[in-house]
Amino acid sequence: MRVVLDANVLVSAAISEGPSHRIVQGCLRDQTFEVVICVRLLGEVRSVLAEWPRLRMCGPIQLRFRR
């Protein structure tokens, strides 16, 4: 099954170890779902992580994806 995660879920998963992080990690680890992300959504996530001063202190975030 393919799923598209909201940008807020992806940002939350990247910066904390709360519920969003556990859900995303579980999907990726168990490969229960195929996570689908478009270039526009990826750009939104990168923009939020790069532009918000409070989030920049979290350090570099590596986003990997297949085409």
Secondary structure, 3 states (H helix, E strand, C coil): CEECCCHHHHHHHHHCCCHHHHHHHHHHHHCCCEECCCHHHHHHHHHHHHHCHHHHCCCCCCCCCCC
